[in-house]
């Protein structure tokens, strides 16, 4: 029996990124998300912690020479929340993309907290 993680989305940031991709890239993203949801120990090739961030990760997708990153975090052990995605064109992940992901994570946690207190 495989591991079972739920993939969740914060608003529609991920979906907007996803629909802009080619079918081949979408297929590759689907493969990596399936791996993340079903494998207990995810290889760093597909999921890497962002240094100096509090629990922010990047999902790593490569299709041909194109490299894509999708930010996420583990809400609980079994829930992975996806945020913004982008095509990586340089060696380093752009600071503004990381800052956006941190902002979205914070926003997600505030909204979740408000729902729990309703």
ABEGO torsion letter per residue (X at the ends): XBBBBBBBBBEAAAAAAAAABBAAAAAAAAAAAAAAAABABBBAAABBBBBGBBGBBBBBBBBEABBBBBBBBBABAABBBBBBBBBBABABBBAAAAAAAAAAAAAAAAAAAAAAAX
